[in-house]
């Protein structure tokens, strides 16, 4: 009887675990539905607030334009301006219910009365007044709750919110252009930097509308097209063209009142489109909220029924599962400890073409309940175990395929970017040869440098994907050339001090990888050191180890011992798991490690503290990567005192790391 009760107790424990797991899964599903419901309700509420904020912005934009025209000399705007100010005040009173918006109104519109009074007296500066209104509009746009709304996984809702944001930016650009040119047309000419501001505003509008078209629906695009196809919009475009052609002189045939009326119609039409998009987003949020409520109710009911059903089945099964539990447990242990890990490892290591074949060969047979000595209930459990094992194998195969696909996609993207950057560099080179203006040539050089950095980023993708460069150079290169090539691929290259690089020639197949590796180390030193401090690069022969060493020395924040040990671990780990587990901010460590691994045995990268503060990175290249000197009579010079401290620090760090490794192995 004692043995029977013991077996029944163990059966109860074993059955309780899946019940808890099922309840956990059901709880997670309910939590997910509850979060979706909360997100939808939040979006619906905040879109409503966003529409109220945009209503205030719309009136402020109109007051800004009328005020600019008044300051330009158009007195006929006074009646319209007075009515617009009343609407602005009404909208401001409606914003006092939201603390965040009220705080922005208090900080950025506190001087509104003074600005209005100065504009009425004609003593206000037109540019400063325009800047005051624009700053307030930008501040209100920054606290627009739509920008912070959680959109979940619903693509349509995300696109609607993005369309609403981009349309708000485009409308602000149109309204700002209306106010700016209203003053210009009233006065008859541009002042100061007004023409530059006009061109920047137009460029901002074009960019915002382009982004809007990428996420807007067909009806929204049709509404936008209709807004820009009206006679007033065409008339406004004609006035814009006149202003664009009057950069250095008076604006011909430009009536401020006609411009204002045409642009006001366009702004109002855009505001109508904006409201329509906002209503669409709110309707979508309402539908998602209703669906989430329905799903939450269904999950709760299903979870309750599932719990009751499982509990009843567990109570029934606990009275019948006795003798075959030992055999079934042994079979489960065999699957978990031996069969499943072995098969999963084989699937992950096999080529993609052989994955399905391995699944077919290694698919577990359905165990016979009679062999286990059980009844129909045990047969069901055994079948479930079989299904779990088969599902785990299928998931392992899918995961292996996903990893291979991810790596191939990463490599494909890297190669595409690399080809595009190469074409871009060739084009820039042709432009540099044709350009005679020194200023334009300097900008082309900056563009060339940016493209070179982009090429290194593309090569980083190939390195992380485990791909070799398609066309490695075959010509040896000098050590100084390699360092200069690395310096040319970093952003703040002017801060790099090439201190001393003793003559050396690297074999052709190693030139590109060594330059890339040095560029990563130099970039890291520049990033984590003060902008006023240089990063030094040294190069020398180490005759004791028959190696050539490059050292990158900075005087920045340095690294703790634990961080250096983790960095060294990333340098030495070239497996796929490292790429999946490493945080993105440390991917540069993996690039350095994989480049060092690709250079072959004997290539080492080590970090140690710089004397006086900072971090030094040392790259040691074995003698097999060094090409014979052009003059065979030349012999490598001995290491000078300037680099002896770096070499001693490197050797001490390596000895410490080897000691820790030996101690860990012995323990």
C-alpha positions in Angstrom: 0.0 0.0 0.0 2.9 2.4 0.8 4.4 1.7 -2.7 1.0 2.2 -4.3 0.5 5.6 -2.6 4.1 6.6 -3.5 3.5 5.9 -7.2 0.2 7.7 -7.1 1.8 10.7 -5.5 4.5 10.8 -8.1 1.9 10.5 -10.8 0.0 13.4 -9.3 3.2 15.5 -9.3 4.0 14.6 -12.9 0.4 15.5 -14.0 0.4 18.7 -12.0 3.4 20.1 -14.1 1.6 20.1 -17.5 -1.5 21.6 -15.9 0.6 24.5 -14.6 2.2 24.8 -18.0 -1.2 25.0 -19.7 -2.4 27.5 -17.2 0.8 29.6 -17.8 0.2 29.5 -21.5 -3.4 30.5 -21.1 -2.3 33.3 -18.7 0.2 34.6 -21.2 -2.5 34.5 -23.9 -4.9 36.4 -21.7 -2.2 38.9 -20.8 -1.4 39.4 -24.5 -5.1 40.1 -25.3 -5.3 42.4 -22.3 -2.3 44.4 -23.5 -3.7 44.6 -27.0 -6.9 45.9 -25.5 -5.1 48.5 -23.5 -3.0 49.6 -26.5 -6.1 50.0 -28.7 -7.9 52.0 -26.0 -4.8 54.2 -25.4 -4.4 54.8 -29.2 -8.1 55.7 -29.5 -7.8 58.2 -26.6 -4.5 59.7 -27.7 -5.6 60.1 -31.3 -8.5 62.2 -30.1 -6.1 64.4 -28.1 -3.8 64.6 -31.1 -6.6 65.9 -33.3 -7.4 68.6 -30.6 -3.7 69.5 -30.5 -3.6 69.7 -34.3 -6.7 71.9 -34.2 -4.7 74.4 -32.0 -1.7 74.1 -34.3 -3.9 74.8 -37.3 -5.2 78.1 -35.8 -1.7 79.1 -34.6 -0.4 78.5 -38.1 -3.0 80.8 -39.5 -2.3 83.5 -36.9 1.4 83.2 -37.7 0.8 83.8 -41.4 -1.5 86.8 -40.9 0.8 88.4 -38.4 3.8 88.0 -40.8 1.7 89.7 -43.6 0.7 92.5 -41.2 4.3 93.1 -40.2 5.1 93.2 -44.0 2.8 96.1 -44.5 -0.6 94.5 -45.4 -3.1 96.3 -43.1 -6.1 94.6 -44.6 -5.2 91.4 -42.6 -6.2 93.1 -39.3 -9.9 92.0 -39.3 -9.1 88.4 -40.3 -6.2 88.3 -37.7 -8.5 89.4 -34.9 -11.0 86.6 -35.7 -8.1 84.1 -35.9 -6.8 85.2 -32.5 -10.1 84.5 -30.9 -10.2 81.0 -32.3 -6.6 80.4 -31.0 -7.7 81.6 -27.5 -10.7 79.2 -27.6 -8.4 76.3 -28.6 -6.0 77.2 -25.9 -8.7 77.1 -23.2 -9.6 73.6 -24.5 -6.1 72.4 -23.9 -6.0 73.1 -20.2 -7.4 69.7 -19.4 -4.1 68.0 -20.4 -1.2 68.7 -18.1 1.5 68.0 -20.6 0.0 70.2 -23.3 -0.8 72.9 -20.8 2.9 73.0 -19.7 4.1 73.4 -23.2 1.5 76.2 -23.8 2.6 78.0 -20.6 6.3 77.8 -21.6 6.1 78.6 -25.3 3.0 80.7 -25.6 3.3 82.7 -22.3 4.5 85.7 -24.3 1.7 85.5 -26.9 0.0 88.6 -25.6 3.2 90.7 -25.8 3.9 89.4 -29.3 0.4 90.3 -30.4 0.7 93.8 -28.9 4.1 94.4 -30.6 2.7 93.2 -33.9 -0.3 95.6 -33.6 2.0 98.5 -32.9 4.2 97.6 -35.8 7.3 97.4 -33.6 7.9 93.6 -33.8 10.6 92.1 -35.9 9.1 89.9 -38.6 11.7 87.1 -38.5 11.6 87.0 -34.7 7.8 86.9 -34.6 7.8 84.1 -37.2 10.3 82.2 -35.2 8.2 82.6 -32.0 5.1 81.0 -33.6 7.2 78.3 -35.3 8.9 77.3 -32.0 5.5 77.0 -30.3 4.1 74.9 -33.2 7.1 72.6 -33.1 6.8 72.3 -29.3 3.2 71.3 -29.7 4.1 68.8 -32.4 6.8 67.3 -30.1 4.2 66.5 -27.4 1.7 65.1 -29.9 0.7 61.8 -28.1 0.4 60.0 -31.4 4.3 59.9 -31.6 4.4 57.9 -28.4 1.3 55.6 -28.9 1.9 51.9 -28.6 0.8 50.4 -31.9 1.3 46.7 -31.2 1.6 44.4 -34.2 -1.2 45.9 -36.3 0.4 47.1 -39.6 -2.6 49.2 -40.6 -2.7 51.1 -37.3 1.1 51.7 -37.5 0.8 53.0 -41.0 -2.1 55.2 -40.1 -0.2 56.8 -37.2 2.8 57.3 -39.4 0.7 58.9 -42.1 -0.8 61.2 -39.5 2.6 62.2 -38.3 4.0 62.8 -41.8 0.9 64.8 -42.9 1.2 67.0 -39.8 4.9 67.7 -40.7 3.9 68.5 -44.3 1.0 70.7 -43.3 3.3 72.6 -40.9 5.8 73.2 -43.8 3.0 74.5 -46.0 1.7 76.7 -43.3 5.2 78.0 -42.4 5.8 78.7 -46.1 2.4 80.6 -46.2 3.4 82.8 -43.3 7.0 83.3 -44.5 6.0 84.4 -48.0 3.0 86.4 -46.7 5.5 88.8 -45.2 7.8 88.7 -48.2 5.0 89.4 -50.6 3.7 92.2 -48.4 7.1 93.9 -48.3 7.9 93.0 -51.9 11.3 91.3 -51.3 13.2 88.7 -49.2 15.2 89.9 -46.2 18.2 88.3 -44.5 18.0 84.5 -44.6 14.4 84.4 -45.6 15.1 82.9 -49.0 17.2 80.1 -47.5 14.4 79.4 -45.0 11.9 79.3 -47.9 13.9 76.7 -49.8 14.4 74.6 -46.6 10.7 74.7 -45.8 9.8 73.5 -49.3 12.4 70.7 -49.1 10.9 69.6 -45.7 7.4 69.5 -47.2 8.5 67.4 -50.2 10.3 64.9 -47.9 7.3 64.7 -45.5 4.8 64.1 -48.4 7.1 61.4 -49.9 7.1 59.6 -46.6 3.3 60.0 -46.3 2.8 58.4 -49.7 4.7 55.4 -48.6 2.3 54.6 -45.8 -1.0 56.2 -46.8 -4.0 54.3 -48.1 -5.5 54.8 -51.6 -8.4 57.0 -50.4 -5.9 59.1 -48.3 -3.6 59.5 -51.4 -6.6 60.5 -53.5 -7.6 63.1 -50.9 -4.1 64.5 -50.9 -4.0 64.6 -54.7 -7.3 66.4 -54.7 -6.0 69.0 -52.2 -3.0 69.8 -54.5 -5.1 69.8 -57.7 -7.4 72.7 -56.9 -7.2 76.0 -58.6 -6.1 77.7 -55.4 -3.3 75.1 -55.0 -2.2 75.8 -58.6 -2.3 79.5 -58.0 -0.2 79.1 -54.9 2.3 77.0 -56.9 2.6 79.8 -59.4 3.4 82.3 -56.6 5.9 79.9 -55.1 7.7 79.8 -58.5 7.8 83.6 -58.5 9.3 83.6 -55.1 11.8 81.0 -56.1 13.0 83.1 -59.0 13.4 86.2 -56.8 16.3 85.3 -54.6 18.3 88.4 -55.3 15.7 91.0 -56.0 12.0 92.1 -55.6 9.2 89.6 -56.1 7.4 90.5 -59.4 3.6 90.6 -59.5 3.1 89.2 -56.0 0.0 90.2 -54.2 0.1 89.1 -50.5 -3.7 88.9 -50.3 -4.1 86.6 -53.3 -1.2 84.4 -52.0 -2.8 84.2 -48.5 -6.2 83.2 -49.9 -4.8 80.5 -52.1 -2.5 79.0 -49.5 -5.2 79.2 -46.8 -7.4 77.0 -49.0 -4.6 74.6 -49.5 -3.8 74.5 -45.7 -7.5 74.0 -44.9 -7.7 71.2 -47.4 -4.6 69.5 -45.9 -6.2 70.0 -42.5 -9.3 68.2 -43.7 -7.2 65.3 -45.0 -5.4 65.2 -41.7 -8.7 65.0 -39.8 -9.8 62.3 -42.2 -6.7 60.3 -41.5 -7.1 60.8 -37.8 -10.6 59.5 -37.9 -9.5 56.5 -39.9 -6.9 55.7 -37.2 -9.4 56.1 -34.4 -11.9 53.9 -36.2 -9.1 51.2 -36.7 -8.3 51.5 -33.0 -12.0 51.1 -32.2 -12.2 47.9 -34.3 -9.0 46.6 -32.6 -10.4 47.3 -29.2 -13.6 45.4 -30.0 -11.6 42.5 -31.4 -9.4 42.5 -28.3 -12.4 42.5 -26.0 -13.9 39.6 -27.9 -10.6 37.7 -27.9 -10.0 38.3 -24.2 -13.5 37.0 -23.4 -12.9 33.9 -25.6 -9.5 33.2 -24.0 -11.0 33.5 -20.5 -13.8 31.1 -21.3 -11.5 28.7 -23.1 -9.0 28.9 -20.3 -11.6 28.1 -17.7 -13.0 25.2 -19.8 -9.5 23.9 -20.4 -8.6 24.0 -16.8 -11.7 22.1 -15.8 -11.2 19.5 -18.5 -7.5 19.0 -17.7 -8.2 18.8 -14.0 -10.9 16.1 -14.6 -8.6 14.1 -16.9 -5.8 14.3 -14.4 -8.0 13.0 -11.6 -9.1 10.1 -13.8 -5.6 9.4 -15.1 -4.1 9.4 -11.6 -6.2 6.4 -10.7 -5.0 4.3 -13.6 -1.3 5.2 -14.2 0.7 3.0 -11.9 3.0 0.2 -13.2 4.2 1.6 -16.6 5.3 4.9 -15.1 8.8 3.7 -14.6 9.2 2.4 -18.2 7.6 5.6 -19.6 9.9 7.8 -17.5 12.9 5.8 -18.7 11.8 6.4 -22.3 11.3 10.1 -21.6 14.7 10.4 -20.1 16.3 8.6 -23.0 14.6 11.1 -25.4 15.5 14.2 -23.4 19.1 13.2 -22.6 20.3 11.3 -25.6 18.1 10.9 -28.7 16.8 14.5 -28.9 20.1 16.4 -28.2 22.0 14.1 -30.6 19.4 14.5 -33.4 19.1 18.2 -32.9 22.9 18.6 -33.1 23.0 16.6 -36.4 20.2 18.7 -37.9 21.9 22.0 -37.0 25.2 20.8 -38.4 23.9 19.4 -41.6 23.6 21.3 -44.9 20.2 22.7 -45.8 19.5 20.1 -48.5 20.0 17.2 -46.0 17.7 18.6 -43.2 14.5 16.9 -44.5 16.4 13.7 -45.1 17.7 13.7 -41.5 14.2 14.4 -40.2 12.9 11.4 -42.2 15.7 9.1 -41.1 15.8 10.2 -37.4 12.1 10.6 -36.9 11.2 8.7 -33.8 8.9 5.7 -34.0 5.7 5.8 -32.0 6.4 3.7 -29.0 4.0 0.8 -28.4 2.1 1.0 -25.1 2.0 -2.7 -24.8 5.9 -2.9 -24.7 5.7 -0.4 -21.8 3.2 -2.6 -20.1 0.5 0.1 -20.0 -3.1 0.6 -21.1 -4.8 3.1 -23.4 -4.0 6.0 -21.2 -0.3 5.2 -21.2 -0.5 4.9 -25.0 -1.8 8.4 -25.2 1.0 9.7 -23.0 3.5 7.8 -25.1 2.0 9.2 -28.3 2.2 12.7 -26.8 5.8 12.2 -26.0 6.4 11.0 -29.5 4.7 14.2 -30.9 6.7 16.4 -28.5 9.9 14.8 -29.8 8.8 15.1 -33.4 7.8 18.8 -32.9 11.1 19.6 -31.2 13.0 18.1 -34.2 10.8 20.0 -36.6 11.5 23.2 -34.7 15.2 22.5 -34.6 15.2 22.0 -38.4 13.2 25.3 -38.8 15.6 27.1 -36.5 18.6 25.8 -38.4 17.1 26.9 -41.7 16.2 30.3 -40.2 19.8 30.7 -39.1 21.1 29.8 -42.5 18.6 32.1 -44.2 19.5 34.9 -41.8 23.2 34.5 -42.6 22.6 34.3 -46.3 20.4 37.4 -46.1 23.0 39.3 -44.2 25.7 38.3 -46.7 23.4 39.2 -49.6 22.6 42.6 -48.1 26.3 43.2 -47.5 27.3 42.3 -51.0 24.5 44.5 -52.4 25.6 47.5 -50.3 29.3 46.8 -51.2 28.5 46.8 -54.9 26.5 50.0 -54.6 29.2 51.7 -52.6 31.8 50.6 -55.1 29.8 52.2 -57.9 29.3 55.3 -55.8 33.0 55.6 -55.2 33.8 55.2 -58.9 31.3 58.0 -59.7 32.7 60.2 -56.9 36.2 59.7 -58.3 35.1 60.7 -61.8 33.4 63.8 -60.3 36.6 64.7 -58.4 38.7 64.5 -61.5 36.3 66.8 -63.3 35.7 69.3 -60.5 37.8 72.5 -60.6 36.1 74.5 -57.7 38.2 73.9 -54.5 35.2 74.2 -52.2 33.1 71.7 -54.3 36.2 69.4 -54.5 36.5 69.5 -50.7 32.9 68.5 -50.3 33.4 65.7 -52.8 36.4 64.5 -50.7 34.1 64.4 -47.7 31.5 62.5 -49.6 34.3 60.1 -50.8 35.3 59.6 -47.1 31.7 58.9 -46.1 31.3 56.3 -48.9 34.5 54.6 -47.8 33.1 54.3 -44.3 29.9 52.9 -45.8 32.0 50.3 -47.6 33.5 49.2 -44.4 30.1 48.8 -42.8 29.1 46.6 -45.8 32.2 44.6 -45.3 31.3 44.2 -41.6 28.1 42.5 -42.7 30.1 40.1 -44.8 32.5 39.3 -42.0 29.6 38.7 -39.5 28.0 36.4 -42.1 31.2 34.4 -42.5 31.8 35.5 -46.1 35.2 36.2 -47.6 35.8 39.3 -49.7 35.0 38.4 -53.3 38.2 39.9 -54.8 41.1 40.1 -52.3 44.1 42.0 -53.4 47.1 39.9 -54.5 49.8 42.6 -54.2 51.8 43.0 -51.0 51.6 46.4 -49.3 53.7 48.2 -46.8 52.7 48.6 -43.1 52.4 52.3 -43.4 50.1 52.0 -46.4 47.9 49.6 -44.5 47.6 52.0 -41.5 46.8 54.9 -43.8 44.1 52.8 -45.5 42.6 52.0 -42.1 42.7 55.6 -41.0 40.9 56.6 -44.2 37.9 54.4 -43.2 37.2 56.1 -39.8 35.1 59.2 -39.2 37.4 61.4 -37.1 40.6 60.6 -39.1 42.1 64.0 -38.3 42.5 62.9 -34.7 44.6 59.8 -35.6 48.3 60.2 -35.0 50.5 57.7 -36.9 53.4 57.8 -34.5 55.9 55.3 -35.7 55.4 52.4 -38.1 58.5 50.5 -38.8 58.9 49.2 -42.4 57.2 45.9 -43.1 55.4 44.3 -46.1 52.3 42.3 -45.7 51.3 39.5 -48.0 48.5 40.4 -50.5 45.8 38.1 -49.1 46.1 39.7 -45.6 46.2 43.4 -46.6 42.5 44.0 -46.7 41.7 42.1 -43.5 44.5 43.8 -41.5 43.4 47.3 -42.7 39.8 46.5 -41.8 40.7 45.1 -38.4 42.9 48.2 -37.6 40.0 50.5 -38.8 37.7 48.8 -36.2 40.2 49.2 -33.4 40.9 52.9 -34.3 37.2 53.6 -34.6 36.7 52.2 -31.1 39.6 54.3 -29.7 38.2 57.5 -31.3 34.7 56.8 -30.0 35.7 56.2 -26.3 38.3 59.0 -26.0 37.8 62.8 -25.6 37.5 64.7 -28.8 40.6 66.7 -28.0 42.8 63.7 -27.5 44.6 62.0 -30.4 44.6 58.2 -31.0 48.1 56.9 -31.7 49.0 54.1 -34.0 52.4 52.3 -33.6 54.0 49.5 -35.6 57.1 47.5 -34.8 58.8 44.1 -35.0 58.9 41.8 -32.0 62.0 39.8 -32.7 61.4 37.5 -29.7 58.1 36.1 -31.1 58.9 36.7 -34.8 55.8 38.8 -35.1 54.9 42.3 -36.3 52.7 44.3 -33.9 50.3 47.2 -34.5 49.2 49.1 -31.4 46.2 51.5 -31.2 46.6 53.7 -28.1 43.9 56.0 -26.8 43.6 58.1 -23.6 39.9 57.8 -23.0 37.6 56.1 -20.5 39.3 52.7 -20.6 37.7 49.4 -19.7 37.3 47.4 -16.5 39.0 44.0 -16.1 35.6 42.2 -16.5 34.8 44.1 -19.7 38.3 43.3 -21.1 37.8 39.6 -20.4 34.4 39.6 -22.1 35.9 41.4 -25.1 38.7 38.9 -25.3 36.1 36.1 -25.2 34.3 37.7 -28.2 37.6 38.0 -30.0 38.2 34.3 -29.7 34.6 33.1 -30.4 33.8 32.8 -34.1 30.8 30.6 -33.9 27.2 31.4 -35.0 25.9 31.4 -31.4 28.1 34.3 -30.6 26.5 36.4 -33.3 23.0 35.6 -32.1 23.8 36.2 -28.4 26.1 39.2 -28.6 24.4 42.6 -28.0 24.5 44.9 -31.1 26.8 47.4 -29.4 29.5 44.8 -29.2 29.3 43.5 -32.7 32.5 45.3 -33.5 34.3 42.9 -31.1 32.9 40.0 -33.2 34.1 41.6 -36.4 37.6 42.0 -34.9 37.6 38.4 -33.7 36.5 37.0 -37.0 39.0 39.0 -39.0 41.7 37.8 -36.7 40.4 34.2 -37.0 40.4 34.6 -40.8 44.0 35.8 -40.8 44.9 32.4 -39.3 46.7 30.9 -36.4 49.1 33.1 -34.5 47.1 36.3 -35.1 46.2 37.8 -31.7 44.3 40.8 -30.5 44.8 41.9 -26.9 43.5 44.9 -24.8 45.4 46.4 -21.9 45.4 49.6 -20.0 47.3 52.7 -21.3 49.7 54.3 -18.9 48.1 57.4 -17.6 44.6 56.3 -18.5 42.9 54.9 -21.5 43.0 51.6 -23.5 45.5 50.1 -25.8 44.7 47.5 -28.4 47.5 45.4 -29.8 47.4 43.3 -33.0 50.2 40.7 -33.4 50.7 39.2 -36.9 52.7 36.0 -37.3 55.7 35.9 -39.6 53.8 33.9 -42.2 51.7 37.0 -43.0 54.8 39.1 -43.7 56.2 39.3 -47.2 59.9 39.5 -47.9 61.4 43.0 -47.9 62.0 44.6 -51.2 65.7 45.0 -50.2 66.8 41.6 -48.7 69.7 43.2 -47.0 67.4 45.2 -44.8 66.7 43.6 -41.4 63.9 44.5 -39.0 65.1 47.2 -36.6 64.8 46.5 -32.9 61.9 47.7 -30.9 62.5 51.2 -29.7 61.9 52.5 -26.1 58.8 54.4 -27.4 57.0 51.1 -27.9 58.7 48.9 -25.3 56.1 49.8 -22.6 53.3 48.7 -25.0 55.1 45.5 -25.7 55.6 44.8 -22.0 52.0 45.5 -21.3 50.9 43.2 -24.0 53.1 40.3 -22.8 52.0 40.8 -19.2 48.3 40.8 -20.3 48.8 37.6 -22.3 50.6 35.9 -19.5 47.8 36.8 -17.1 45.1 35.5 -19.5 47.0 32.2 -20.0 47.4 31.8 -16.2 43.6 32.3 -15.7 42.9 29.8 -18.5 45.2 27.2 -16.9 43.8 27.8 -13.5 40.2 27.4 -14.8 41.1 24.1 -16.6 42.8 22.6 -13.5 39.8 23.5 -11.3 
